[in-house]
Amino acid sequence: MGECRPLGFLLGLPFALLALVLSLVGAVIWIIGTVLSCLCPCCFCFAALANFAVDLIKLPVKVLRCFTHSIPC
């Protein structure tokens, strides 16, 4: 963690911003999936949809980690 990798961060920043937009879409999907799974608990697909949305929400952090670990200084 003490290593400085500004080049990887700067190259990954546009992709992280795109992932941020996708994470906002994921947050909306998560809210809708959670409400629908509460209304109809017999449908397991809504729970899977909510889990997929959580993965979309975590996407910007994963993108930045990938770029900072892959690209050396």
PyMOL Python script that loads the backbone (N, CA, C, O; Angstrom):
from pymol import cmd

cmd.read_pdbstr("""\
ATOM      1  N   MET A   1       0.808  -1.193   0.000  1.00  0.00           N
ATOM      2  CA  MET A   1       0.000   0.000   0.000  1.00  0.00           C
ATOM      3  C   MET A   1       0.852   1.258   0.000  1.00  0.00           C
ATOM      4  O   MET A   1       0.362   2.323  -0.376  1.00  0.00           O
ATOM      5  N   GLY A   2       2.102   1.169   0.407  1.00  0.00           N
ATOM      6  CA  GLY A   2       2.948   2.324   0.470  1.00  0.00           C
ATOM      7  C   GLY A   2       3.491   2.754  -0.877  1.00  0.00           C
ATOM      8  O   GLY A   2       4.128   3.802  -0.980  1.00  0.00           O
ATOM      9  N   GLU A   3       3.248   1.956  -1.920  1.00  0.00           N
ATOM     10  CA  GLU A   3       3.778   2.280  -3.232  1.00  0.00           C
ATOM     11  C   GLU A   3       2.943   3.378  -3.890  1.00  0.00           C
ATOM     12  O   GLU A   3       1.720   3.420  -3.753  1.00  0.00           O
ATOM     13  N   CYS A   4       3.634   4.259  -4.603  1.00  0.00           N
ATOM     14  CA  CYS A   4       2.965   5.335  -5.318  1.00  0.00           C
ATOM     15  C   CYS A   4       2.806   4.915  -6.779  1.00  0.00           C
ATOM     16  O   CYS A   4       3.793   4.595  -7.442  1.00  0.00           O
ATOM     17  N   ARG A   5       1.585   4.915  -7.278  1.00  0.00           N
ATOM     18  CA  ARG A   5       1.331   4.544  -8.665  1.00  0.00           C
ATOM     19  C   ARG A   5       0.412   5.578  -9.316  1.00  0.00           C
ATOM     20  O   ARG A   5      -0.742   5.282  -9.628  1.00  0.00           O
ATOM     21  N   PRO A   6       0.931   6.795  -9.520  1.00  0.00           N
ATOM     22  CA  PRO A   6       0.063   7.847 -10.064  1.00  0.00           C
ATOM     23  C   PRO A   6      -0.315   7.609 -11.525  1.00  0.00           C
ATOM     24  O   PRO A   6      -1.400   8.010 -11.945  1.00  0.00           O
ATOM     25  N   LEU A   7       0.555   6.967 -12.309  1.00  0.00           N
ATOM     26  CA  LEU A   7       0.248   6.745 -13.712  1.00  0.00           C
ATOM     27  C   LEU A   7      -0.948   5.807 -13.875  1.00  0.00           C
ATOM     28  O   LEU A   7      -1.837   6.060 -14.688  1.00  0.00           O
ATOM     29  N   GLY A   8      -0.961   4.737 -13.106  1.00  0.00           N
ATOM     30  CA  GLY A   8      -2.093   3.819 -13.157  1.00  0.00           C
ATOM     31  C   GLY A   8      -3.373   4.476 -12.710  1.00  0.00           C
ATOM     32  O   GLY A   8      -4.442   4.208 -13.259  1.00  0.00           O
ATOM     33  N   PHE A   9      -3.271   5.338 -11.713  1.00  0.00           N
ATOM     34  CA  PHE A   9      -4.454   6.058 -11.227  1.00  0.00           C
ATOM     35  C   PHE A   9      -4.990   7.000 -12.292  1.00  0.00           C
ATOM     36  O   PHE A   9      -6.196   7.056 -12.530  1.00  0.00           O
ATOM     37  N   LEU A  10      -4.086   7.745 -12.938  1.00  0.00           N
ATOM     38  CA  LEU A  10      -4.522   8.712 -13.947  1.00  0.00           C
ATOM     39  C   LEU A  10      -5.095   8.026 -15.181  1.00  0.00           C
ATOM     40  O   LEU A  10      -6.065   8.513 -15.762  1.00  0.00           O
ATOM     41  N   LEU A  11      -4.508   6.904 -15.587  1.00  0.00           N
ATOM     42  CA  LEU A  11      -5.032   6.181 -16.742  1.00  0.00           C
ATOM     43  C   LEU A  11      -6.366   5.509 -16.427  1.00  0.00           C
ATOM     44  O   LEU A  11      -7.218   5.370 -17.305  1.00  0.00           O
ATOM     45  N   GLY A  12      -6.542   5.100 -15.202  1.00  0.00           N
ATOM     46  CA  GLY A  12      -7.777   4.437 -14.812  1.00  0.00           C
ATOM     47  C   GLY A  12      -8.910   5.374 -14.465  1.00  0.00           C
ATOM     48  O   GLY A  12     -10.055   4.938 -14.340  1.00  0.00           O
ATOM     49  N   LEU A  13      -8.619   6.645 -14.308  1.00  0.00           N
ATOM     50  CA  LEU A  13      -9.637   7.606 -13.887  1.00  0.00           C
ATOM     51  C   LEU A  13     -10.818   7.736 -14.861  1.00  0.00           C
ATOM     52  O   LEU A  13     -11.959   7.746 -14.398  1.00  0.00           O
ATOM     53  N   PRO A  14     -10.609   7.836 -16.187  1.00  0.00           N
ATOM     54  CA  PRO A  14     -11.783   7.905 -17.077  1.00  0.00           C
ATOM     55  C   PRO A  14     -12.648   6.650 -17.010  1.00  0.00           C
ATOM     56  O   PRO A  14     -13.875   6.735 -17.063  1.00  0.00           O
ATOM     57  N   PHE A  15     -12.009   5.489 -16.893  1.00  0.00           N
ATOM     58  CA  PHE A  15     -12.764   4.246 -16.781  1.00  0.00           C
ATOM     59  C   PHE A  15     -13.506   4.163 -15.446  1.00  0.00           C
ATOM     60  O   PHE A  15     -14.604   3.613 -15.368  1.00  0.00           O
ATOM     61  N   ALA A  16     -12.895   4.712 -14.406  1.00  0.00           N
ATOM     62  CA  ALA A  16     -13.559   4.735 -13.104  1.00  0.00           C
ATOM     63  C   ALA A  16     -14.768   5.669 -13.126  1.00  0.00           C
ATOM     64  O   ALA A  16     -15.776   5.390 -12.477  1.00  0.00           O
ATOM     65  N   LEU A  17     -14.678   6.767 -13.863  1.00  0.00           N
ATOM     66  CA  LEU A  17     -15.828   7.667 -13.972  1.00  0.00           C
ATOM     67  C   LEU A  17     -16.972   6.993 -14.729  1.00  0.00           C
ATOM     68  O   LEU A  17     -18.139   7.157 -14.374  1.00  0.00           O
ATOM     69  N   LEU A  18     -16.634   6.239 -15.768  1.00  0.00           N
ATOM     70  CA  LEU A  18     -17.658   5.473 -16.474  1.00  0.00           C
ATOM     71  C   LEU A  18     -18.259   4.413 -15.554  1.00  0.00           C
ATOM     72  O   LEU A  18     -19.468   4.182 -15.569  1.00  0.00           O
ATOM     73  N   ALA A  19     -17.417   3.778 -14.761  1.00  0.00           N
ATOM     74  CA  ALA A  19     -17.899   2.792 -13.799  1.00  0.00           C
ATOM     75  C   ALA A  19     -18.756   3.445 -12.724  1.00  0.00           C
ATOM     76  O   ALA A  19     -19.669   2.814 -12.191  1.00  0.00           O
ATOM     77  N   LEU A  20     -18.471   4.702 -12.401  1.00  0.00           N
ATOM     78  CA  LEU A  20     -19.289   5.422 -11.428  1.00  0.00           C
ATOM     79  C   LEU A  20     -20.710   5.617 -11.947  1.00  0.00           C
ATOM     80  O   LEU A  20     -21.674   5.488 -11.192  1.00  0.00           O
ATOM     81  N   VAL A  21     -20.836   5.924 -13.227  1.00  0.00           N
ATOM     82  CA  VAL A  21     -22.170   6.043 -13.835  1.00  0.00           C
ATOM     83  C   VAL A  21     -22.890   4.699 -13.763  1.00  0.00           C
ATOM     84  O   VAL A  21     -24.073   4.642 -13.430  1.00  0.00           O
ATOM     85  N   LEU A  22     -22.176   3.618 -14.076  1.00  0.00           N
ATOM     86  CA  LEU A  22     -22.774   2.292 -13.988  1.00  0.00           C
ATOM     87  C   LEU A  22     -23.159   1.947 -12.552  1.00  0.00           C
ATOM     88  O   LEU A  22     -24.151   1.255 -12.320  1.00  0.00           O
ATOM     89  N   SER A  23     -22.379   2.427 -11.596  1.00  0.00           N
ATOM     90  CA  SER A  23     -22.718   2.138 -10.199  1.00  0.00           C
ATOM     91  C   SER A  23     -23.979   2.882  -9.769  1.00  0.00           C
ATOM     92  O   SER A  23     -24.742   2.382  -8.943  1.00  0.00           O
ATOM     93  N   LEU A  24     -24.202   4.069 -10.322  1.00  0.00           N
ATOM     94  CA  LEU A  24     -25.451   4.777 -10.024  1.00  0.00           C
ATOM     95  C   LEU A  24     -26.645   4.023 -10.606  1.00  0.00           C
ATOM     96  O   LEU A  24     -27.702   3.942  -9.981  1.00  0.00           O
ATOM     97  N   VAL A  25     -26.466   3.476 -11.800  1.00  0.00           N
ATOM     98  CA  VAL A  25     -27.516   2.632 -12.383  1.00  0.00           C
ATOM     99  C   VAL A  25     -27.723   1.401 -11.512  1.00  0.00           C
ATOM    100  O   VAL A  25     -28.855   0.967 -11.295  1.00  0.00           O
ATOM    101  N   GLY A  26     -26.620   0.841 -11.012  1.00  0.00           N
ATOM    102  CA  GLY A  26     -26.706  -0.316 -10.122  1.00  0.00           C
ATOM    103  C   GLY A  26     -27.441  -0.002  -8.838  1.00  0.00           C
ATOM    104  O   GLY A  26     -28.163  -0.848  -8.310  1.00  0.00           O
ATOM    105  N   ALA A  27     -27.266   1.213  -8.328  1.00  0.00           N
ATOM    106  CA  ALA A  27     -27.977   1.597  -7.100  1.00  0.00           C
ATOM    107  C   ALA A  27     -29.482   1.661  -7.340  1.00  0.00           C
ATOM    108  O   ALA A  27     -30.270   1.254  -6.486  1.00  0.00           O
ATOM    109  N   VAL A  28     -29.873   2.166  -8.488  1.00  0.00           N
ATOM    110  CA  VAL A  28     -31.306   2.216  -8.819  1.00  0.00           C
ATOM    111  C   VAL A  28     -31.854   0.801  -8.976  1.00  0.00           C
ATOM    112  O   VAL A  28     -32.933   0.489  -8.472  1.00  0.00           O
ATOM    113  N   ILE A  29     -31.111  -0.054  -9.674  1.00  0.00           N
ATOM    114  CA  ILE A  29     -31.533  -1.455  -9.846  1.00  0.00           C
ATOM    115  C   ILE A  29     -31.629  -2.146  -8.497  1.00  0.00           C
ATOM    116  O   ILE A  29     -32.543  -2.937  -8.269  1.00  0.00           O
ATOM    117  N   TRP A  30     -30.685  -1.853  -7.594  1.00  0.00           N
ATOM    118  CA  TRP A  30     -30.687  -2.479  -6.273  1.00  0.00           C
ATOM    119  C   TRP A  30     -31.932  -2.082  -5.488  1.00  0.00           C
ATOM    120  O   TRP A  30     -32.553  -2.919  -4.833  1.00  0.00           O
ATOM    121  N   ILE A  31     -32.293  -0.801  -5.556  1.00  0.00           N
ATOM    122  CA  ILE A  31     -33.483  -0.339  -4.837  1.00  0.00           C
ATOM    123  C   ILE A  31     -34.738  -0.999  -5.398  1.00  0.00           C
ATOM    124  O   ILE A  31     -35.597  -1.459  -4.646  1.00  0.00           O
ATOM    125  N   ILE A  32     -34.837  -1.042  -6.716  1.00  0.00           N
ATOM    126  CA  ILE A  32     -36.005  -1.665  -7.344  1.00  0.00           C
ATOM    127  C   ILE A  32     -36.054  -3.155  -7.033  1.00  0.00           C
ATOM    128  O   ILE A  32     -37.117  -3.692  -6.720  1.00  0.00           O
ATOM    129  N   GLY A  33     -34.894  -3.833  -7.119  1.00  0.00           N
ATOM    130  CA  GLY A  33     -34.855  -5.265  -6.825  1.00  0.00           C
ATOM    131  C   GLY A  33     -35.182  -5.578  -5.385  1.00  0.00           C
ATOM    132  O   GLY A  33     -35.826  -6.587  -5.097  1.00  0.00           O
ATOM    133  N   THR A  34     -34.748  -4.728  -4.481  1.00  0.00           N
ATOM    134  CA  THR A  34     -35.049  -4.941  -3.065  1.00  0.00           C
ATOM    135  C   THR A  34     -36.544  -4.767  -2.790  1.00  0.00           C
ATOM    136  O   THR A  34     -37.143  -5.558  -2.061  1.00  0.00           O
ATOM    137  N   VAL A  35     -37.129  -3.746  -3.368  1.00  0.00           N
ATOM    138  CA  VAL A  35     -38.568  -3.524  -3.176  1.00  0.00           C
ATOM    139  C   VAL A  35     -39.367  -4.677  -3.773  1.00  0.00           C
ATOM    140  O   VAL A  35     -40.309  -5.168  -3.151  1.00  0.00           O
ATOM    141  N   LEU A  36     -38.995  -5.111  -4.977  1.00  0.00           N
ATOM    142  CA  LEU A  36     -39.720  -6.208  -5.612  1.00  0.00           C
ATOM    143  C   LEU A  36     -39.548  -7.525  -4.863  1.00  0.00           C
ATOM    144  O   LEU A  36     -40.485  -8.320  -4.792  1.00  0.00           O
ATOM    145  N   SER A  37     -38.371  -7.764  -4.306  1.00  0.00           N
ATOM    146  CA  SER A  37     -38.176  -9.003  -3.545  1.00  0.00           C
ATOM    147  C   SER A  37     -38.936  -8.963  -2.223  1.00  0.00           C
ATOM    148  O   SER A  37     -39.311 -10.012  -1.700  1.00  0.00           O
ATOM    149  N   CYS A  38     -39.168  -7.782  -1.678  1.00  0.00           N
ATOM    150  CA  CYS A  38     -40.000  -7.679  -0.466  1.00  0.00           C
ATOM    151  C   CYS A  38     -41.479  -7.894  -0.790  1.00  0.00           C
ATOM    152  O   CYS A  38     -42.222  -8.469   0.005  1.00  0.00           O
ATOM    153  N   LEU A  39     -41.891  -7.428  -1.959  1.00  0.00           N
ATOM    154  CA  LEU A  39     -43.284  -7.595  -2.351  1.00  0.00           C
ATOM    155  C   LEU A  39     -43.606  -9.041  -2.726  1.00  0.00           C
ATOM    156  O   LEU A  39     -44.689  -9.545  -2.428  1.00  0.00           O
ATOM    157  N   CYS A  40     -42.663  -9.691  -3.374  1.00  0.00           N
ATOM    158  CA  CYS A  40     -42.881 -11.068  -3.813  1.00  0.00           C
ATOM    159  C   CYS A  40     -41.657 -11.906  -3.439  1.00  0.00           C
ATOM    160  O   CYS A  40     -40.763 -12.080  -4.268  1.00  0.00           O
ATOM    161  N   PRO A  41     -41.595 -12.427  -2.212  1.00  0.00           N
ATOM    162  CA  PRO A  41     -40.403 -13.158  -1.773  1.00  0.00           C
ATOM    163  C   PRO A  41     -40.216 -14.502  -2.471  1.00  0.00           C
ATOM    164  O   PRO A  41     -39.160 -15.122  -2.343  1.00  0.00           O
ATOM    165  N   CYS A  42     -41.225 -14.956  -3.204  1.00  0.00           N
ATOM    166  CA  CYS A  42     -41.090 -16.251  -3.880  1.00  0.00           C
ATOM    167  C   CYS A  42     -40.229 -16.149  -5.135  1.00  0.00           C
ATOM    168  O   CYS A  42     -39.778 -17.174  -5.648  1.00  0.00           O
ATOM    169  N   CYS A  43     -39.993 -14.955  -5.637  1.00  0.00           N
ATOM    170  CA  CYS A  43     -39.183 -14.775  -6.847  1.00  0.00           C
ATOM    171  C   CYS A  43     -37.717 -14.584  -6.455  1.00  0.00           C
ATOM    172  O   CYS A  43     -37.334 -13.545  -5.918  1.00  0.00           O
ATOM    173  N   PHE A  44     -36.915 -15.596  -6.731  1.00  0.00           N
ATOM    174  CA  PHE A  44     -35.496 -15.527  -6.385  1.00  0.00           C
ATOM    175  C   PHE A  44     -34.710 -14.674  -7.373  1.00  0.00           C
ATOM    176  O   PHE A  44     -33.592 -14.251  -7.075  1.00  0.00           O
ATOM    177  N   CYS A  45     -35.283 -14.416  -8.546  1.00  0.00           N
ATOM    178  CA  CYS A  45     -34.552 -13.638  -9.542  1.00  0.00           C
ATOM    179  C   CYS A  45     -34.347 -12.196  -9.087  1.00  0.00           C
ATOM    180  O   CYS A  45     -33.369 -11.565  -9.487  1.00  0.00           O
ATOM    181  N   PHE A  46     -35.238 -11.666  -8.270  1.00  0.00           N
ATOM    182  CA  PHE A  46     -35.060 -10.303  -7.778  1.00  0.00           C
ATOM    183  C   PHE A  46     -33.883 -10.213  -6.810  1.00  0.00           C
ATOM    184  O   PHE A  46     -33.190  -9.197  -6.766  1.00  0.00           O
ATOM    185  N   ALA A  47     -33.661 -11.261  -6.045  1.00  0.00           N
ATOM    186  CA  ALA A  47     -32.503 -11.286  -5.144  1.00  0.00           C
ATOM    187  C   ALA A  47     -31.214 -11.342  -5.952  1.00  0.00           C
ATOM    188  O   ALA A  47     -30.228 -10.690  -5.610  1.00  0.00           O
ATOM    189  N   ALA A  48     -31.228 -12.119  -7.019  1.00  0.00           N
ATOM    190  CA  ALA A  48     -30.049 -12.184  -7.888  1.00  0.00           C
ATOM    191  C   ALA A  48     -29.811 -10.844  -8.568  1.00  0.00           C
ATOM    192  O   ALA A  48     -28.665 -10.431  -8.747  1.00  0.00           O
ATOM    193  N   LEU A  49     -30.879 -10.170  -8.945  1.00  0.00           N
ATOM    194  CA  LEU A  49     -30.768  -8.845  -9.544  1.00  0.00           C
ATOM    195  C   LEU A  49     -30.181  -7.847  -8.554  1.00  0.00           C
ATOM    196  O   LEU A  49     -29.371  -7.001  -8.934  1.00  0.00           O
ATOM    197  N   ALA A  50     -30.575  -7.936  -7.306  1.00  0.00           N
ATOM    198  CA  ALA A  50     -30.026  -7.050  -6.282  1.00  0.00           C
ATOM    199  C   ALA A  50     -28.544  -7.340  -6.047  1.00  0.00           C
ATOM    200  O   ALA A  50     -27.762  -6.412  -5.840  1.00  0.00           O
ATOM    201  N   ASN A  51     -28.149  -8.611  -6.075  1.00  0.00           N
ATOM    202  CA  ASN A  51     -26.731  -8.949  -5.917  1.00  0.00           C
ATOM    203  C   ASN A  51     -25.902  -8.444  -7.094  1.00  0.00           C
ATOM    204  O   ASN A  51     -24.778  -7.979  -6.908  1.00  0.00           O
ATOM    205  N   PHE A  52     -26.448  -8.533  -8.295  1.00  0.00           N
ATOM    206  CA  PHE A  52     -25.763  -7.990  -9.470  1.00  0.00           C
ATOM    207  C   PHE A  52     -25.611  -6.477  -9.346  1.00  0.00           C
ATOM    208  O   PHE A  52     -24.576  -5.926  -9.720  1.00  0.00           O
ATOM    209  N   ALA A  53     -26.615  -5.815  -8.835  1.00  0.00           N
ATOM    210  CA  ALA A  53     -26.558  -4.367  -8.661  1.00  0.00           C
ATOM    211  C   ALA A  53     -25.487  -3.978  -7.646  1.00  0.00           C
ATOM    212  O   ALA A  53     -24.810  -2.964  -7.818  1.00  0.00           O
ATOM    213  N   VAL A  54     -25.329  -4.770  -6.598  1.00  0.00           N
ATOM    214  CA  VAL A  54     -24.276  -4.495  -5.611  1.00  0.00           C
ATOM    215  C   VAL A  54     -22.903  -4.621  -6.259  1.00  0.00           C
ATOM    216  O   VAL A  54     -22.001  -3.842  -5.951  1.00  0.00           O
ATOM    217  N   ASP A  55     -22.735  -5.596  -7.155  1.00  0.00           N
ATOM    218  CA  ASP A  55     -21.473  -5.722  -7.883  1.00  0.00           C
ATOM    219  C   ASP A  55     -21.226  -4.501  -8.772  1.00  0.00           C
ATOM    220  O   ASP A  55     -20.087  -4.054  -8.911  1.00  0.00           O
ATOM    221  N   LEU A  56     -22.279  -3.968  -9.366  1.00  0.00           N
ATOM    222  CA  LEU A  56     -22.128  -2.745 -10.162  1.00  0.00           C
ATOM    223  C   LEU A  56     -21.743  -1.556  -9.295  1.00  0.00           C
ATOM    224  O   LEU A  56     -20.990  -0.684  -9.730  1.00  0.00           O
ATOM    225  N   ILE A  57     -22.253  -1.517  -8.079  1.00  0.00           N
ATOM    226  CA  ILE A  57     -21.929  -0.413  -7.180  1.00  0.00           C
ATOM    227  C   ILE A  57     -20.448  -0.458  -6.780  1.00  0.00           C
ATOM    228  O   ILE A  57     -19.825   0.588  -6.594  1.00  0.00           O
ATOM    229  N   LYS A  58     -19.898  -1.640  -6.650  1.00  0.00           N
ATOM    230  CA  LYS A  58     -18.490  -1.795  -6.269  1.00  0.00           C
ATOM    231  C   LYS A  58     -17.529  -1.634  -7.448  1.00  0.00           C
ATOM    232  O   LYS A  58     -16.314  -1.653  -7.252  1.00  0.00           O
ATOM    233  N   LEU A  59     -18.043  -1.478  -8.652  1.00  0.00           N
ATOM    234  CA  LEU A  59     -17.230  -1.460  -9.859  1.00  0.00           C
ATOM    235  C   LEU A  59     -16.173  -0.356  -9.917  1.00  0.00           C
ATOM    236  O   LEU A  59     -15.047  -0.655 -10.316  1.00  0.00           O
ATOM    237  N   PRO A  60     -16.453   0.903  -9.546  1.00  0.00           N
ATOM    238  CA  PRO A  60     -15.398   1.930  -9.649  1.00  0.00           C
ATOM    239  C   PRO A  60     -14.159   1.612  -8.818  1.00  0.00           C
ATOM    240  O   PRO A  60     -13.038   1.876  -9.253  1.00  0.00           O
ATOM    241  N   VAL A  61     -14.347   1.058  -7.647  1.00  0.00           N
ATOM    242  CA  VAL A  61     -13.206   0.711  -6.797  1.00  0.00           C
ATOM    243  C   VAL A  61     -12.403  -0.423  -7.436  1.00  0.00           C
ATOM    244  O   VAL A  61     -11.173  -0.407  -7.406  1.00  0.00           O
ATOM    245  N   LYS A  62     -13.092  -1.399  -8.007  1.00  0.00           N
ATOM    246  CA  LYS A  62     -12.407  -2.515  -8.665  1.00  0.00           C
ATOM    247  C   LYS A  62     -11.616  -2.042  -9.876  1.00  0.00           C
ATOM    248  O   LYS A  62     -10.513  -2.529 -10.126  1.00  0.00           O
ATOM    249  N   VAL A  63     -12.170  -1.095 -10.629  1.00  0.00           N
ATOM    250  CA  VAL A  63     -11.479  -0.582 -11.814  1.00  0.00           C
ATOM    251  C   VAL A  63     -10.202   0.152 -11.416  1.00  0.00           C
ATOM    252  O   VAL A  63      -9.151  -0.068 -12.018  1.00  0.00           O
ATOM    253  N   LEU A  64     -10.281   1.013 -10.421  1.00  0.00           N
ATOM    254  CA  LEU A  64      -9.086   1.742  -9.987  1.00  0.00           C
ATOM    255  C   LEU A  64      -8.030   0.801  -9.413  1.00  0.00           C
ATOM    256  O   LEU A  64      -6.839   0.984  -9.663  1.00  0.00           O
ATOM    257  N   ARG A  65      -8.451  -0.193  -8.654  1.00  0.00           N
ATOM    258  CA  ARG A  65      -7.484  -1.163  -8.118  1.00  0.00           C
ATOM    259  C   ARG A  65      -6.800  -1.923  -9.242  1.00  0.00           C
ATOM    260  O   ARG A  65      -5.595  -2.166  -9.185  1.00  0.00           O
ATOM    261  N   CYS A  66      -7.558  -2.296 -10.256  1.00  0.00           N
ATOM    262  CA  CYS A  66      -6.988  -3.034 -11.382  1.00  0.00           C
ATOM    263  C   CYS A  66      -5.933  -2.201 -12.093  1.00  0.00           C
ATOM    264  O   CYS A  66      -4.847  -2.696 -12.392  1.00  0.00           O
ATOM    265  N   PHE A  67      -6.245  -0.945 -12.363  1.00  0.00           N
ATOM    266  CA  PHE A  67      -5.288  -0.097 -13.062  1.00  0.00           C
ATOM    267  C   PHE A  67      -4.069   0.221 -12.210  1.00  0.00           C
ATOM    268  O   PHE A  67      -2.950   0.217 -12.724  1.00  0.00           O
ATOM    269  N   THR A  68      -4.251   0.494 -10.928  1.00  0.00           N
ATOM    270  CA  THR A  68      -3.097   0.840 -10.101  1.00  0.00           C
ATOM    271  C   THR A  68      -2.200  -0.353  -9.843  1.00  0.00           C
ATOM    272  O   THR A  68      -0.998  -0.179  -9.646  1.00  0.00           O
ATOM    273  N   HIS A  69      -2.752  -1.572  -9.838  1.00  0.00           N
ATOM    274  CA  HIS A  69      -1.920  -2.744  -9.634  1.00  0.00           C
ATOM    275  C   HIS A  69      -1.282  -3.225 -10.925  1.00  0.00           C
ATOM    276  O   HIS A  69      -0.229  -3.862 -10.883  1.00  0.00           O
ATOM    277  N   SER A  70      -1.882  -2.942 -12.059  1.00  0.00           N
ATOM    278  CA  SER A  70      -1.365  -3.438 -13.337  1.00  0.00           C
ATOM    279  C   SER A  70      -0.302  -2.545 -13.950  1.00  0.00           C
ATOM    280  O   SER A  70       0.610  -3.039 -14.613  1.00  0.00           O
ATOM    281  N   ILE A  71      -0.401  -1.238 -13.741  1.00  0.00           N
ATOM    282  CA  ILE A  71       0.501  -0.301 -14.399  1.00  0.00           C
ATOM    283  C   ILE A  71       1.534   0.186 -13.386  1.00  0.00           C
ATOM    284  O   ILE A  71       1.169   0.760 -12.360  1.00  0.00           O
ATOM    285  N   PRO A  72       2.815  -0.034 -13.662  1.00  0.00           N
ATOM    286  CA  PRO A  72       3.856   0.445 -12.727  1.00  0.00           C
ATOM    287  C   PRO A  72       4.054   1.951 -12.855  1.00  0.00           C
ATOM    288  O   PRO A  72       3.527   2.581 -13.772  1.00  0.00           O
ATOM    289  N   CYS A  73       4.817   2.520 -11.926  1.00  0.00           N
ATOM    290  CA  CYS A  73       5.087   3.966 -11.942  1.00  0.00           C
ATOM    291  C   CYS A  73       5.821   4.363 -13.199  1.00  0.00           C
ATOM    292  O   CYS A  73       6.133   5.539 -13.387  1.00  0.00           O
TER     293      CYS A  73
END
""", "prot")
cmd.dss("prot")
cmd.show_as("cartoon", "prot")
cmd.util.cbc("prot")
cmd.orient("prot")
